[in-house]
Amino acid sequence: MRIASKASRLAVQVGLLVALVAAGTFVMLRPYLSDEERIFDEGRINKVVSQGPVTVGHVEWKLDSLKAYTTLLDKDGEKISMGEPAGSIIIVATMTVTPRPGVFLKDRGFTCDALLRDDRGNTWDTEQPFDYPLPTYCGDDDHPFTMDKPAQVAKVYLVPKSAVPHLTGVTVEQLDERMRVLITP
């Protein structure tokens, strides 16, 4: 009887210890497992699509091309100076952007940000070259946007030459939905 009693007591103690460790682990990790805002801020990609189209925040995006250049030319064939540092490469992402119902078209334009991303987690913001043949943002008086009508936009980035082989695509995001999509070429 003593052996059976000791064995059952040991089984109960081990079971209680396992339950306490599991509960403690859950309580410690719960803030990290369910903190959507923190995970989004750290750069999590929710979805990866090849070229698109993909709709994020009532805007449909399609990546038409992602090309590297050493210089940019304006519509007259003149070099566009962007004050690029030595050894940098100009990346141009040509995208088709379609505003869908739900987008606020202020003065026939809206905010359409897209970041260039590499496989190491680095991102680059867009540059605004003056006199580029395509609009470089979605709120240009010369290139107004209309609801449900696609239009091309050029997103221009300056990146170090060493980053070019590691580029993976362009990310578009919607903060309210905590949605970030990587569009690959």
N, C-alpha and C positions, 0 to 999 in steps of 0.2 A: 504493500500500500504506500509506503513511503516513497518508493521510486516513482510511482504513478502520480503521486501528489507533487513531488518536486518537478517532474516533467511538465505537468499542467501549469504549475506556477511559472516555470521558465518560459513556456509558450506564451502565456499571458503577458509576461514582462517584455519579451521580444516583440510581441504584437503591439504593445503600448509604445515601446521605443520607436518602432517603425512609424507608427501613426504620428507621434510627436515630431520626428524628423521630417516627415512629409508635410505636416501642417506648417512647421517653421520655414521650410523651403518655399512653400507656396506663399506665405505671408511676406517673405523677403523678396521674392521675384515678381509678385503680382504688379507692383508699380512699373516694372520694366517691361513686362509682357503685354500690358494693356495701355501703355502711354502712347497713343497714336500720334499726338502732336510732337513728342520728342523724337519718335522714330522717323516721322516725316522731316523734321528739322535736320536730322542726321544724314538726309539724302536718299532715303529708301526709294527705289524704283518699284512702282506697283505693277507696271505692265511694259512689255517690250513688243514693238510692232515693226515690221519691215516696211518702210516707206509710208504706210498708212493707206487709206485715211483712218484717222482716229479722232473721236470727239472728246474734248476735255473742256469743261466749263462753258458749254454752249458754243464752242468754236471747233470747227472741223479742220484738222491739219493733215497735210500730205507733203512729204519730203520728195521734191522732184530731183534735186541733185545736191551733192556735197563735194565741192571742189577746192583745191589749194592753188593759190596764186602768189607770185612774188610782188606784183604790182596790180593795181586796179586802174581801169580807164573809165573816164566819164563818157557821156553820149557823144562828145565831139572827138573822142580818141585821145584826149589829154590825160596825163597821169594824175590820179587823185592822191593827194598827200594826206595821210592820216597820222603823221608823227610816229610811225611805227619804229620801235627800237631795232637796232641792227640784229640780224639773225632771226627775226620773226617772220612768220608766214601768215598770209591772209587767207582765211577760210571763208567761202561764201556758200551758205545753205539757201538754195532757192526752194521756196515752199509755196504751195497753193493753200490759201486760207479762206475758209467760208464761215461767216458769222451766221449762227442759227438763232431761231427765236429764243429769247431769254438774255441775249447780249444787249447791253445798252450802247447804242450807236450815237455817241455824242458828236455833233458836227460831222456826221457820216464817217466816224472813225471809232476805234476802240483800242484797248490795250492788248497787245499780243506779244508777250515776251517768250523767248526760247533761248535756252542756254546750250552751249556746245559742251559735250562731255567726253572724257576719255576713260579708258579701262582702269585707271588708277583712282577714280573718284574726283578728279579735278574738273572744274567747270569754268567757262568763260562767258562774260556778258557781251552783248552786241555792241558794235561800234556804229557810228552814224556818218558814213562817208558822204560828203557834199557832192551833189550832182551825179550820183550813181544812176544808171538807166532804169532800174526798178525801184519802187518805194522800199525803204528800209524799216518802216514801221507802219502800223495800221491806222494812221490818222493823218494822212497827207491831203492837203487841199487839192493838189494836182491829181491825186489818185483816190477819190472817195470810195468808200465801201457801201454796199447795199446788202440788206438782209437776204440770205440764201443764194447769194451770187458769189461764186469763187473768184479770187483775184490772187495774183502772184506777188510775193514779198521776198526780198532778199535779206537774209540775216548775215551780217558781216562780223567776223571775229579776228582778233590778232592773237596768235599762239606762238610759243617758242618752237623752233624747228624740231627739237627733240621730241615734242609731244605729238607731232603729225602722225607717226605710225600707230599711235595708241588711241586715236580718236575713234569713238564708237557711234556717235550720232548726236542728235539734238533732243533735249528734254523740254517738254511743255508740262505745266502744272496748274493745279487749281487748289488754292489753299483751303477754301471752305470744305471741299470734299476730301482733302488730304490725298489728292491723286497726283502722281507724277508718272509720266509716260516717256519712255525712251523710244525715239523713232530712229531706226537705223537705215543706212542707205541700201 
